Amino acid sequence: MAKKKKSGRRKWLILILLLIIAAIAAYVFYKKQTAPKGEEVETASTEIRTIKETVSASGRIYPETEVIISSDVSGEIVELYVEEGDSVVLGQTLLRIDPEAYMSTVERGEANLNNAKSNLSTSKAQIETNRAQKVELETNLKQAMRVHDRNKELFSDGVISQVQFDESLAQVESLQASISSAEAGIRAATESAKAAEYTVLSSEASLKEMRTNLKRTTIKAPTAGVISSLSVEKGERVVGTAQMAGTEIMRISDLSTMEAQVEVTENDILKVALGDMTSIEVDAYIDRKFDGVVTEIANSAANVASGTSASLNTDQVTNFIVKIRLNTASYQDLLSSQSGHKYPFRPGMSASVDIITDVKEDVLAVPIQAVSMRDISGEKEDEKFQEVVFLYEADSARMVHVTTGIQDDEFIHITEGLEKDIEIVSGPYSALSKILKNGTELRMKEDDKSKEE
């Protein structure tokens, strides 16, 4: 009796299990039959828009004009008249370097110049002395020649002896030799005077240099602006020479005209042109954009040294520096609202820039993701891949070849292949890139509200 009861229970359990499996199978079959058919997609319509193509870059804010003040002479700073943040005007005295050693050098140069001038005067006096001697000798020579001419007649008449005649002749020849010697002395004195003149000129040049170095101990502002950086303090020693850059002392910046210096990759640099308008975001001002214009584009890469082996390495990213002047009108309100601060931007602030490289107004556009690349080998011999868009027609897809132009962050310009107000498939990406084909059955993606209903 017990065995019969157990056997009956097993039959009922198996029957119930079979009924449950059958119910599940029926439910699954029903869901498949009643489920919507086709690939679920998102759609959009072609429309007329204005598209702005941009190049994004990041960098920092700097003054457009910044002058680095370095020392041309060495010494101790004995006076420092400015502090960082001070405004200065052209010609204002900034600091003084100990001038004692340079004053002594100037005094020594003055003494050398006076000595050279004295030697020049001596040489010129010697020239005059030699000239006077020559004149005296020429006078004596004329007298001696007259005497000798008379002696010639007297000697011919036998009035004087041979000895007297030879004495007068010797006197004439001696005076002639003395005149030649005087002329040589004049020439030598003249050359000596020229050398003395060159010595004077050299001494004057040296003295001028010494006085210039003395003046350089007082450093004045070469331009008006703000002391944006001060690297020294009173009592410090600075080093400087005329042949090499000395110690950087401070920087004077014109904070009224600021610029953003950004790095643009080599892939985008050819799109950028002088005069391009830009939109600038500065990290210090949240949710605020400023206008700017491209004023300078580097011809050489910022991170490649020309002519070196490092420049042959193509693994590193190649960037070019682009300078963008900030439009003062775009932050005029900040100039008036900054309490205690005349200038709203400080050198070194971080900035992100969008450079508008091209603008197309009133052109046909579609969402960027709606355009995909498809392998069309066999359809055209001259190219293997082409840009396509899928049209949503009668719940099925129709692939259309298109030609595109510029694009912004969301939309791309369609130059050929489509017209306005055509419904196209805009997503999802997985369907557009791989699944969809000509004739693929489609269905609209239900929004969250429809799904809840």
Secondary structure, DSSP 8 states (H G I E B T S, - for coil): -HHHHHHHHHHHHHHHHHHHHHHHHHHHHHHHHHS--SEEEEEEE-EEEEEEEEEEEEEEEEESSEEEEE-SS-EEEEEE---TT-EE-TT-EEEEE--HHHHHHHHHHHHHHHHHHHHHHHHHHHHHHHHHHHHHHHHHHHHHHHHHHHHHHHHHTTSS-HHHHHHHHHHHHHHHHHHHHHHHHHHHHHHHHHHHHHHHHHHHHHHHHHHHHHHHTEEE-SS-EEEEEE---TT-EE---SSS---EEEEEE-TTSEEEEEEEETTTGGG--TT-EEEEEETTSTT-EEEEEEEEE-SS-TT--TTSGGGG--SS--EEEEEEEE-GGGGHHHHHH-TT-S-S--TT-EEEEEEEEEEEEEEEEEEGGG-EEEE-BTTBSS-SEEEEEEEEETTEEEEEE-EEEEE-SSEEEEEES--TT-EEEEE-HHIIIII--TT-BEEE---HHHHH-
